[in-house]
């Protein structure tokens, strides 16, 4: 995946406001931007992991049910009166 250039039109006083907010928070505008990107990426990673866990849980549950059904079928075949 490659990143494409992005152009965003910002209000004229954006940089002044960003600097003031960053100074108030004890950081820099570039550090704030890096934090925002990192937060976004971590959120996406958490979402992907949750989807993967859900798929894994569903697959595991299906395997458990198939094993249970196989045991029930085997037990039914061993009961007296059932032709094996």
Order of alpha helices (4+ residues) and beta strands (2+ residues): alpha-alpha
